[in-house]
Amino acid sequence: MKRLRLVMIIFMILAALAGAFAYRNLNYDYGNDNWLSQKGEKLGFSEKTYQTEDGYDISYLEGPNNGPPLLMIHGQMVSKEDYAKVFPELSKHFHIFAVDCYGHGKSSKIPEKYNAIAIRDDLISFISEVIKEKTIVTGHSSGALVSAAIAAKANDQVSGLILEDGPFFSTERGRAEKTFSYHEFKTINDFLSQHLESNYTKYYLEHTYVKTLFNKDGKDNWSFLVKDPFTKRIKANDGKMPIVWYYPPEMGLNGLVFLTRNMQDGTGMYDLRFGKAFYDFSWFRGFDQKETLSAIECPTYILHVAPPKDTAPGYYDKNDILLSAMDEIDAALVNSLVKGSTLIKGYNSSHDIHADLPKEFIETVLQFKKHIED
């Protein structure tokens, strides 16, 4: 009888642990959607909207005035909340302004604005009319391209620049076609061009280039680990993202699939047409990357990730596809073009340094602040 009771107790404990494990995985805030209400407001953050002269909205988070202004520009498919892990500490040292780029978050969804120059000009106006003083600008990925464009045109409004793993030169026609990112943009373009599948996540799981990174030695690991369990959980037109209860956030698979949420199928606020603008190169119309980088005069840090573990010491896979935003030659070229810039390389991150390595990113930004103040 005692043995049976012990077995029952152990079973109940295991069931409770399994329930807690599943609950955490299913209810984890993969997109930081609840960060402002749960943590941000207590830190002094508030969400606001800036309306441009031509009537378009730029949504932004503003933190408490604890130092010089810091404008933060996110990368593709996410939003201003992507910086959630670094907001608490950085807000102790800066007056943070984190914006949603057009096509993302709560900012306007207008394809005419899905262009580096259009975004650049409206964010320069944002600095003039909202921030109203010289600011440090940091941008991640496509946000790094925008940040460079801002610093190049508005030297008198930018006191410093941090380019976080920006896809410089690898996004240009002739190079882009052999990059991982361009394959993802092709998936977006192909989805928008077809009429058979209405759910982008389901289409993505079937067509993404990511599956080649999972499948090795003839084994279809992508279908087993990702495509099949997530596709199984997609319900037509319910506006919800599929989440696999037995995958913890640290594993990254729920987070990977969560990035595919979008405006077109009602699961998110990212406009897939923004990605299409990278596929057809319309995003780069009027934007010369070498000319832009050469015009930057403010102190600049260039952050570059280390090569992927599976391809180190190089950045390319077996198909000669660039898996990172830049290779070592691109990063060195950016460094040579931006006068007096500092290249910091070797971050063990897939791409999103501030999310993967928040402590290291914070240390870098604070080091930069000291650098420009000395």
Sequence and secondary structure as in RCSB ss.txt:
>XXXX:A:sequence
MKRLRLVMIIFMILAALAGAFAYRNLNYDYGNDNWLSQKGEKLGFSEKTYQTEDGYDISYLEGPNNGPPLLMIHG
QMVSKEDYAKVFPELSKHFHIFAVDCYGHGKSSKIPEKYNAIAIRDDLISFISEVIKEKTIVTGHSSGALVSAAI
AAKANDQVSGLILEDGPFFSTERGRAEKTFSYHEFKTINDFLSQHLESNYTKYYLEHTYVKTLFNKDGKDNWSFL
VKDPFTKRIKANDGKMPIVWYYPPEMGLNGLVFLTRNMQDGTGMYDLRFGKAFYDFSWFRGFDQKETLSAIECPT
YILHVAPPKDTAPGYYDKNDILLSAMDEIDAALVNSLVKGSTLIKGYNSSHDIHADLPKEFIETVLQFKKHIED
>XXXX:A:secstr
 HHHHHHHHHHHHHHHHHHHHHHHHHH  TT TTHIIIIIHHHT EEEEEE TTS EEEEEE    SSEEEEE  
TTS GGGGTTTHHHHTTTSEEEEE  TTSTTS   GGG SHHHHHHHHHHHIIIII S EEEEEETHHHHHHHHH
HHH GGGEEEEEEES  TTTTSTTTGGGBHHHHHHHHHHHHHH SS   HHHHHHHH TTHHHH BTTB HHIII
IIHHHHHT  TTS      TTS GGG HHHHHHTT  TTTTS S  HHHHHHHHSSGGGTT  HHHHHHT  S E
EEEEE   TTTTTSSB TT  B SS  HHHHHHHHHHSTT EEEEEE SSS HHHHSHHHHHHHHHHHHHHHH 
